[in-house]
Amino acid sequence: MGGTTGAARRVVGAFVPKRSTLRRGSDRIEVGARWLLLLLGLLLVPVALAAGSDVTARLAPQVALQQAERHAVRAEVLAAPTDGSPDSVTGDHRAPVRWIAADGTPRVQDLRVTSTARRGDARVVWLDRQDRVTVAPMPPDRPAGQGFLTALFLVVGDLVVSLLLLAALRWFLDRGRLRAWDAAWRRFTGPDHEFPR
């Protein structure tokens, strides 16, 4: 429990540091940058949610159309993949597959199969309204998933960019602080003594 409160104190202290006469101008710049990036991140959340909703809304009709226009039929593999060798272009294994079309006629076509496919194996074939072979429709939950991933990508991307900007600012400010310490040390000890690192 104490570790959690300590972490919470550090987070609050990063945005609301205790008053101190030792605070430098660079410390105020660093805290101001944290507040600015936090506010920009909070403003980005509704934008990310709107972008995710837009992706969901644009993808939903496509998914509904695919679900309505495509149907699955049970098919049978007529032979093992020829010589067990994959297609030279795609690397896929192909074999003749037979199914019954909507009009009752048998259809045979070379389709993709697994490398272990054998004669008589069952295979699902997706067809469009014209009984042409097509790919399976997108699942019904795809629009919501894509929308969520879009919003998450924007929020996480903003967080990563903010942390990188803060790290770069901190590096730049630390260099200035070290130069100030060097100058103060030389005033105290004389110009020939360097500040011990």
C-alpha positions as CSV (number, residue, x, y, z in Angstrom):
1,M,0.0,0.0,0.0
2,G,2.8,2.4,0.8
3,G,4.4,1.8,-2.6
4,T,1.2,2.8,-4.3
5,T,0.9,6.0,-2.3
6,G,4.6,6.7,-3.0
7,A,4.0,6.3,-6.7
8,A,0.9,8.5,-6.5
9,R,2.9,11.2,-4.7
10,R,5.6,11.1,-7.4
11,V,3.0,11.5,-10.2
12,V,1.3,14.4,-8.4
13,G,4.7,15.9,-7.6
14,A,5.7,15.8,-11.3
15,F,2.7,18.1,-12.1
16,V,2.4,20.0,-8.8
17,P,5.9,20.3,-7.2
18,K,6.3,21.6,-3.7
19,R,7.2,25.3,-3.3
20,S,10.9,25.8,-2.9
21,T,13.3,28.7,-3.3
22,L,15.7,26.2,-5.0
23,R,13.4,25.8,-8.0
24,R,15.0,27.0,-11.2
25,G,13.5,28.4,-14.3
26,S,14.3,25.2,-16.1
27,D,12.2,23.3,-13.5
28,R,9.2,25.6,-14.2
29,I,9.7,25.0,-18.0
30,E,9.7,21.2,-17.4
31,V,6.5,21.3,-15.3
32,G,4.8,23.6,-17.8
33,A,5.7,21.2,-20.7
34,R,4.2,18.3,-18.7
35,W,0.9,20.2,-18.2
36,L,0.8,21.2,-21.9
37,L,1.3,17.7,-23.1
38,L,-1.2,16.3,-20.6
39,L,-3.8,18.9,-21.8
40,L,-3.1,18.1,-25.4
41,G,-3.4,14.3,-24.6
42,L,-6.8,14.9,-22.9
43,L,-8.0,16.9,-25.9
44,L,-6.9,14.1,-28.2
45,V,-9.1,11.5,-26.4
46,P,-12.4,12.7,-27.9
47,V,-10.7,13.1,-31.3
48,A,-9.4,9.5,-31.1
49,L,-12.9,8.3,-30.1
50,A,-14.5,10.1,-33.0
51,A,-11.9,8.6,-35.4
52,G,-12.6,5.1,-34.0
53,S,-16.4,5.7,-34.4
54,D,-15.8,6.9,-38.0
55,V,-13.8,3.8,-38.9
56,T,-16.6,1.6,-37.4
57,A,-19.3,3.5,-39.2
58,R,-17.5,3.3,-42.6
59,L,-16.6,-0.4,-42.2
60,A,-20.0,-1.6,-40.9
61,P,-21.9,-1.4,-44.3
62,Q,-19.1,-3.2,-46.1
63,V,-19.3,-6.0,-43.5
64,A,-23.1,-6.2,-43.7
65,L,-22.9,-6.3,-47.5
66,Q,-20.3,-9.1,-47.5
67,Q,-22.3,-11.1,-45.0
68,A,-25.5,-10.7,-47.1
69,E,-23.8,-11.5,-50.5
70,R,-21.5,-14.4,-49.6
71,H,-22.4,-17.9,-48.5
72,A,-20.4,-21.0,-47.6
73,V,-20.8,-24.4,-49.1
74,R,-19.3,-27.7,-48.2
75,A,-16.8,-29.0,-50.7
76,E,-14.7,-32.1,-51.2
77,V,-11.0,-32.2,-52.1
78,L,-10.7,-34.5,-55.2
79,A,-6.9,-35.1,-55.0
80,A,-3.9,-34.3,-52.9
81,P,-1.9,-31.1,-53.9
82,T,0.0,-31.9,-57.1
83,D,3.4,-33.3,-56.2
84,G,3.0,-31.6,-52.8
85,S,4.6,-28.5,-54.4
86,P,3.3,-25.0,-53.6
87,D,2.0,-22.5,-56.2
88,S,5.1,-20.9,-57.7
89,V,3.8,-17.3,-57.3
90,T,1.9,-17.3,-54.0
91,G,3.5,-20.3,-52.3
92,D,0.0,-21.8,-51.7
93,H,-0.8,-25.5,-52.2
94,R,-3.6,-26.0,-54.7
95,A,-5.8,-29.0,-55.5
96,P,-9.1,-29.7,-57.4
97,V,-12.1,-29.2,-55.2
98,R,-15.7,-30.1,-56.0
99,W,-19.0,-28.6,-54.7
100,I,-22.6,-28.3,-55.7
101,A,-23.7,-24.9,-57.0
102,A,-27.0,-23.3,-56.1
103,D,-28.5,-24.6,-59.4
104,G,-27.6,-28.2,-58.5
105,T,-24.7,-28.6,-60.9
106,P,-21.4,-29.9,-59.6
107,R,-18.5,-27.4,-59.9
108,V,-14.8,-28.2,-59.8
109,Q,-12.0,-25.7,-59.4
110,D,-8.3,-25.7,-58.3
111,L,-8.4,-24.0,-54.9
112,R,-6.0,-23.4,-52.1
113,V,-5.7,-26.3,-49.6
114,T,-3.4,-27.2,-46.8
115,S,-0.2,-29.1,-47.7
116,T,-1.6,-32.2,-45.9
117,A,-4.9,-32.2,-47.8
118,R,-5.9,-35.6,-49.1
119,R,-8.6,-36.9,-51.4
120,G,-12.0,-36.9,-49.7
121,D,-11.1,-34.1,-47.2
122,A,-13.9,-31.6,-46.5
123,R,-13.3,-28.0,-47.2
124,V,-15.5,-24.9,-46.9
125,V,-15.8,-22.7,-50.1
126,W,-17.2,-19.2,-50.0
127,L,-19.3,-18.1,-53.0
128,D,-20.8,-14.8,-54.0
129,R,-24.3,-14.4,-55.4
130,Q,-23.2,-15.5,-58.9
131,D,-21.7,-18.7,-57.4
132,R,-18.1,-17.5,-58.0
133,V,-15.4,-18.4,-55.5
134,T,-14.6,-15.5,-53.2
135,V,-12.9,-15.0,-49.8
136,A,-14.8,-15.3,-46.5
137,P,-16.7,-12.3,-45.4
138,M,-15.3,-10.1,-42.7
139,P,-16.7,-11.2,-39.3
140,P,-19.5,-9.0,-37.8
141,D,-17.3,-7.7,-35.0
142,R,-14.6,-6.4,-37.4
143,P,-15.9,-2.8,-37.5
144,A,-16.0,-2.4,-33.8
145,G,-12.6,-4.0,-33.4
146,Q,-11.1,-1.8,-36.1
147,G,-12.6,1.3,-34.5
148,F,-11.2,0.3,-31.1
149,L,-7.8,-0.3,-32.5
150,T,-7.8,3.0,-34.3
151,A,-8.7,4.9,-31.2
152,L,-6.2,3.0,-29.1
153,F,-3.4,3.6,-31.7
154,L,-4.0,7.3,-31.6
155,V,-4.1,7.5,-27.8
156,V,-1.0,5.3,-27.4
157,G,0.8,7.1,-30.2
158,D,0.1,10.5,-28.4
159,L,1.4,9.0,-25.2
160,V,4.6,7.7,-26.8
161,V,5.3,11.0,-28.7
162,S,4.6,13.0,-25.4
163,L,7.1,10.9,-23.5
164,L,9.7,11.2,-26.2
165,L,9.2,15.0,-26.3
166,L,9.5,15.2,-22.5
167,A,12.7,13.0,-22.6
168,A,14.2,15.3,-25.2
169,L,13.3,18.4,-23.3
170,R,14.7,16.9,-20.1
171,W,18.0,16.1,-21.9
172,F,18.2,19.6,-23.2
173,L,17.4,21.2,-19.8
174,D,19.8,18.9,-18.0
175,R,22.6,20.0,-20.3
176,G,21.8,23.6,-19.4
177,R,21.7,22.7,-15.7
178,L,25.1,21.1,-15.9
179,R,26.6,24.1,-17.6
180,A,25.1,26.3,-14.8
181,W,26.6,24.0,-12.2
182,D,30.0,24.2,-13.9
183,A,29.9,28.0,-14.0
184,A,28.9,28.1,-10.3
185,W,31.6,25.7,-9.4
186,R,34.2,27.7,-11.2
187,R,33.1,30.9,-9.5
188,F,33.5,29.1,-6.1
189,T,36.8,27.2,-6.7
190,G,38.4,29.3,-9.4
191,P,38.7,28.8,-13.2
192,D,41.2,25.9,-13.1
193,H,39.0,23.5,-11.2
194,E,36.3,21.5,-13.0
195,F,33.1,20.4,-11.4
196,P,33.5,16.6,-10.4
197,R,31.0,14.5,-12.4
